[in-house]
Amino acid sequence: MDEERSENGFENVVSMRGITKRFPGVLANDKVDFDLRKGEVHALLGENGAGKSTLMNVLAGLYRPEEGTIRLHGKVVEFGSPREAIEEGIGMVHQHFMLVPSQSVTENILLGLKEPRFRMQLPKYNQIIGEMAGKFGLHVDPAAKVWQLSVGEQQRVEILKMLYRGADVLIMDEPTAVLAPTEISELFNTLRSMTEQGKSVVFISHKLHEVMDISDRVTVLRKGKVTSSGLNTGDVTRADLAHLMVGRDVVFQVEKSEAHAGDMVLSVEELEAKNDKGLPALNGISLNVRQGEIVGLAGVAGNGQKELAETLAGLRPVTKGRILVNNQDVTNKPVKLGIRHGISLIPADRTQVGTAPNLSVTDNVIMKNYDQAPIGSNGLLNMSEAENYAEDLKLAFDIMVPTIDTSVRLLSGGNLQKVILAREISSEPKLMIAVQPTRGLDVGAIEGVQKLLLAQRNAGAAILLISEELEELLSLSDRIYVIYEGEIMGEIRDNDINKIGMMMTGTRLEQIEGEGVARNE
């Protein structure tokens, strides 16, 4: 086997040179060089749309480059499909998992393989996969159905699929975007275990603190070009990497003026609702938000945040309790009435809920006012006015898109979020429900979204910020509620992280404070 050595004598498992990949109207990768060494975690960092995933899709056989060469252990290779790439030991775990929910873990891992052919022999393969899972610290029950697994466990199944197929190079595409903090820690332990056993990992991300924690080296892309290649992570700071990503200095802690809370805008009283399976999701939720303040809702994913946001926006029925907006009862009222009362929703799912993917930017930004003058009148749509409106928002919110006629499914995550923000903020909301507004965004886009939220708060809007990013909640919120299993554990005004952490795991605030008093006596 030929080995390619870097200048420092390290073995390059993968060496990509001059990779160029074009799409209609977009130069996604522009003569990109990238090296991956044996036994390392190499972070590929960049803004949304910088070309990170495209480059790795080339390596994984999903795309063919127009120019450039790929060497694997010094040998030039060309992949016509992901199957050819995995046969050579390169596997990719995508953001959106490709699993069959009704099948077991083992069945999903074996799906598409030549062996076993006629008899499944599940007990035998359950044992084999269970041993492999233990070897790499991927704790998951091989016999469990995929629909029964948490998001973190489903990700482990995807990793096991690649390892079972013999992957020595594992590409992780934004692997933490859907994980809770504890699951992220478990993933990092798994990746370290893999590299200790000689595997190599490409970690695609835009989260600087995670890159600093997990990677050995980092390569930064900006607008399809490499701005810095193979930096030793220990030799750079978060600020250095942020500047390489966006081409300017980035403020990690946004400046927030003192809140001047006004009249009550949102009042939730003893709210109850069910989840998609018909089981109780909200159990007597009570909270309030006033004019000119950001109220945070902290909690581990799956504790009722989604259901609460949907009931407030009129998308999910309330089984008990009331929702008042500016003293008007909007409980179980149509969504359109909520919009008229000034309710604005930034949903967690940009693609399925927040936008209509196949429609244009123009169509998406006029969804709330298509029937209002000057855009709509007497049931007719004035496309000229709609396009002018869309152009104004494109400029105001710096939406990077070739034209306003472009389908939003072609936009990067950051630009898609800007389309949603442009639509919701331009409606001048009285109440904004922001669910994971910066999830999956790069550091520059996060700064922009957070500034927009603070600007709305300073303009008098009431904002309920639902986020799993504790750092974001502490930075933006004027006070914080904590939710656990559909119940409010308490309200914090002093940003006490220890109290918030205890409440997130099910301890009520009065119990925490009572124990504190007892200890001090």
N, C-alpha and C positions, 0 to 999 in steps of 0.2 A: 504494500500500500504506500503510495506516494504521500509524503507529508509536506505541507506548506508551512513554512516558518515565518513568523513576523520578524520585524527588525530586532525585537528584544529576545528572540529565540523561542517564543511561545508557539505551540502548535495551533494553527488556525484550522478549526474543523470546517468552518464555512468562510469563504472569501468571495464577496460580490464586488465587481468592478464595473464602473461606468453604466449602472443600470438606469435605463430611461424607459418610462412607461407613460403613454399618452391616452387620454380619453377625449371625446369630442369637446373641444373648447378648453381642455384642462391639461396642463403638463404636470402630472402627479409626481413623477420622479425624474429629476434632471441630473443625469450622470452621477448617480449615487454610489459611493464606496462604503462597504460595511464588512467587518471581520468579526467572527465569533470564535473564541478560544475554547478548548476543552475544559470542562469543569467550572465554567463561570456563569454568572447571571449578568447578561449584558442588557442594559436598559436602552430602549429606543424611545427617545423623548421628543415631544413636539406638540404644537397646537393641534386642535381639530382641523383636519384638512391639510396637514403638513406633509402627508404622504407616508406615514408610518405603516399603517395597515396595508397600503398598496405594495410597499416594498416587501413586506413579509408574505403577502399573497403571491408575489412573484416567486419567492423562495419556496413556498408551500405548493406550487404547481397550479394555483388557481388562475393566475395571469401569466401571459408570456410577454417578456419585455421586447420593445422595439430595438433596443441596443443593450450591449453589456454582456458580461459572462459571469457564470457562477461556478466556483470550484468547491468540491466537497472532498476533504482530505487530499487536496492538491489536484484532484481529477476534475476536468471540465464536465459539467452535467447540464442537461436540458430536461425540464419536466413538462410533460404535456397534460398532466392531471395530478390532483392530490394523491391518487393511488400510487403513481410513479414516485412521488416525493416520499411517501411513507415507506415504500419498498426500499428506499435508500436511507431511511432512518430519520426523516424530517416530518414532524407532526405539528399541527396547529390546533389550539383550542380557541374557538371564536367567542366573541362577546355573547352571542345568542346561541344557546346550546342546541345541539342537533340530536335530541333523544326522543324515543318513543315512550310517552308517559305510561301506557298500559303494560309495557314490558318490564321485566325485572332488570336489575343492574347487569347481571351476567348476560342476559339475552341481548341487551343493548351493546355490550362490549363485543359479543360474538357476531353481531349482525353484519352481513356483507363479507364475512370471511369464507374461505374455501373449506376450512375444517372447523367444527364437525359438519359433515355433509348430510347424513341421513338420520342419525340418532343424536339428540342434543346432549344426553347424559349430564343433566344439570347439576346433580350432586358433585360429580367429578370436577366440573368447571367452576362451580361455586367455591370449591376448596382451593383450586389453582388461583383464582382471582382474589380470594380472601388472603392467601399467602402473599401475593404481589402487593395488595393494599397495605398489609402490615409492614412489608419491607420498606415502603416509601412513606409510611405514616399517613396513608389515605384512608381514614377510618370511615367505612361505609359497608352496609350489610349487602352482600352479593345477591341475596334472595329477595330483597325489598323491591317493590314496584317503584318506578321513577317518580310517579305522581305523589308518592308518600314522602319523598325526600325534600329537605330544605334546598335552597339555592346553592349553598356552599357544598352540600353533598352531591348535588347534580354536577357541579364543576369537577369534583373529584372523579366522578364517573367518566367525564370527558378526558381527564388526564389519564385515567386507567386505560381507556380505549387506545390512546396513543402509545402508552408504555407496552400494552399487550401486543401491539403491532410492531414492536421493536424500535420505537423512536429513541434515538440518542440525542436529537436536537428537538427541544420542545418550544414552540412559539406560543406565548400567552398574550392574547390580544385584549387589552384593558381588563385584566382578570379580576380586579377589585371593584369594578363599577357596580356590581350587584350584590356585594358581600357586606355583612355586618362586621364591626370592628374585630370581634372574636374570631370570625371566619377568616378575616384577612391575616390575622396572626397565625392561624393554623395553616393557611396556604403558604405563608413565608417559611414556616418550619418544613413543609413538604418540599419546597423548592431547594432549600438548603440541603435537605437529605438527598435529593436527586443529584445535585452538583458534587456532593461528597462521594457519590458512587459513580462519578465520571460523566454524568449527563451534562449537557449544555442548555441554557435557557435564554431565550430572547424575551424580555419583559417589556411589552409595549405599554406606554403610560403617558399621562400628562400630569400625574400627581407627584409633585416634587418630594414631599416628605417620604413617600413610599419608595421612590427611586433611591433616595439617600439611604433608606433602611436596608433594602434588599440587594441592590446591584453592586457588582465589583467594578464594572466600567459602564460608561454611558456615551451614546452617540446622539446628537441633537439634530433634528431636521426642522427647517423653516421654509415654507412655501416650496416644498419639493427638493430642496438642496440641503446638503450637510453643512451645518455651521460649525460643528466641532465633532471630531471622530475619536472614539475610543479613549475618552478621558477617564483616568482613575477617579472613581467616585470620592475617595477620601481626599483628593486634592482640590475639590471645588466646593462651593457653598450653594445653598438654595438660590441665593440672589444671582450668582454667576449663571446658573442653569436657566433661571427665569429670563435673564437678559438675552441669552443665546436663543431661547425659544421665541421670544416676541420682538426682539430687537430694541428693547427699551427697558428702563428700570421699572420693576413692578412693586406696588405697595401690597405687602402681605396683610397688614392690619389697616383696614379702612377707617378713616376718621369719622367719628360719630358724635354729633352734638347732643346735648342733654335733651331728653324727651319732654315735651309739654303735652301730656295726654289731655284730650278734651272730652267731649260727650261720648257716651257709650254707643258704639256702632254695632257690635256683635254681642249677643247674649245667648248662650247655649244653656238650657235648663234640663237637667236629668235626662239627657238624650240616650236613647237605645236604638240599635239597628242590628241587622244580621249581615253576615258575610255571604259570599257567592254560594256557599254550601248550605245556607239556611241556618247556620249556627250563630249564637250571640257573638257580636263583634264589639259593640259599644254597650257598656253597662252603667248607665247613669252618669254620663259625662256632663259636667258643668264647667264652663269657662266664659271669659269675656275679653273683648278687645275694644280699645277706645281710639278715638281720632288721634293721629299723630304718634302712634307707638307701634313697635314691632314686638309681637308676643310670640315666643318660640314654643314649639312642642317637641320635646325630646323623647326618644324611645328607640329600642331595638326594633328592627324591621318586623312587621307582621303583628303588631300589638294594637291595631285598630286605626292607624294613621290614615290609610287609604280610605277606609269606610267613613271616617269622620269628614275628610275633605269632600267625598262624594255626597254625603248627606247635606253638607252646608251649601253645596253648589246645586242641589236639586237632582242629582244623578242617581241617588239611592234612597229608597223609602225609609222613613223614620217609623219605628214601631211604637215609640213612646217618647214623651218629652217635647220641647219646643225650641225653635230657632227664631230669634228675633233680630232683625236688621233695621236699625234706626227706629226701634219700637214697633215695627211692622212684622207680623207673624208670617214667615215664609216657609213654615214647615210643610213639606210635601207639596209645595206649589211648583208649577212648571218652571223649567230652567229659564225660559224667556222672561218670566216675572222677576226672577232673581237678577237677571242682567239689567232690567229696568230699575231695580233697586240699587244698582251699582256694585253688584257682586262680580268679581273677576277671579278666574281660576287659572293658575299655572300648574298643569297636571304633571305628575311624575313621569308618565309615559307620553313622550313627545310625539311618537309616531302613530300609535293606535288611538290615542285620546286627544292629544293636543293639536293635531293637524290632520288634514286629508292628504296623504302622501302623493297621490297622483294628480292633485290639483296644483295650480300655479301659486307663486308667492302672492299675486294679486288676489286670487280667490280665497286664499287662507287669511289674509289680513282684513278682508271685508266681511268675514263670517258673522260678526256681531252687529254690523250696521248696514248690511246690504239692502235693508228695507227702509232706510232713513235717508232723507234728503241731505246732500245733493246726489248721493250714490244711487239711491233707490226712490222711486216715486210711482204711485198708482200701479204697483206690481211690475214695473219695468226697471231694468238695470241700466244705468248710464255708465257704460264701460270706460268712456273717456275720463269721467270723474273718478271712477274706481282705480284706473291706472295712475292718474295724478296722485291720488291718495297713497297708493302703494309706493310710487317713486319717492314721495316725501318721507315715508317711513323707512324706506331702504337707506336713504341718506342720513336721517336722524339717528337710526339705530346701527348704522354701519354694517348692514347686511351684505356679506360678500357673496354676490350671485351675479352670473353673467347678465341676465335680464329678469325683469319681474314676471315674465312668462314662463320661467323655468319651473319645472315640477319640484316641490319641496323635498321629495324623496331623494333628490340628487345632492342635497345640501349636507354639509358636515353637521355634527351634533351642536356645535356652538352657534352656527348660523341658523339652524332650525330653532334653537331656543330664542334667538333674537327675533325671529318671525313671530313666535308666540308672545314674547314680551312686548313687541311693537303693537300687536293687536290688542293685548289686554291693557297696557298702560295708556294707549291712545284713547281708550274709552273712558278715561278719567274716573277710575273706580273709587268708590267709597270704602269698599272692603276688598282686600286682595288676599286670596288664599294661595300661598306659594308653596308647592310641594316639591321638595328636592330640586330647587331652581338651578343649582349649579352642578348637579350630578352629571358626571361624564364630560365636564367641560375642562379646558386647559386653564392654566393660571391666569392668563391675560383675560380670557372670557369671564372667569369667576369674578375678577376684580370689577369688570364692567357691570355684571349682573348685580353684584352687591351694592355698587354705587347707585344703580337705578332703583333698587329697593329702598335705599336710604333717602333718595330724592323724593320718592312717593310718600314715604313717612313724613318727611319735612314739609311736604305740600298738604299734609292733613289726612292722608289715607290711613285707614286701620289695616294692619298687615298681620295675618297669622302665618308664621313661617314654620312649616313642618319639614324637618330635616334630620337625617341620621348622622350628619357631620357636626359633631359636638363643638369643634373649633369654630365653625360658622355660626352656630347658635349663640355661643358665648360672645362672639364678635359683634353680632348684629342686634341681638334681642335686648329689649328693655326689661323684660321679665320672662321667665320660662316655666311652663307647665311640663310635667313628666307623665307619660302615659305607659301603663303596663297592663296587658291583657284586657284592654278596653276600658280601663278605669284610670282616673287621674290620681296620681300618688301624692301630688302636692304642687305648690307654686313657689318658685325660687326667685328672689330679687337681687341676691348678692353674688351670683355666679359661682357658688360653692360646688366645685367639681365633685368632691367626695360625696356630698349629699345627692347630687344628680345621679352619680353612678350607682349609689345604693337604691335610689328610687327606680332606676331603669331595670333593676333586677327584682323589684317587687316589694320593697320596704317603703311604707308610707312615711311622709315627712314628719307627722306628729310622733310616730314611733321613734324616728331618728333623733328628733329634738328631745323627746322624753328620756331616751337613753343617755343623751348628752348631759341633761340636767342631773340625772341619777349619778353619773360618773363624777360630776363636779361637786356633789354634796359630800 
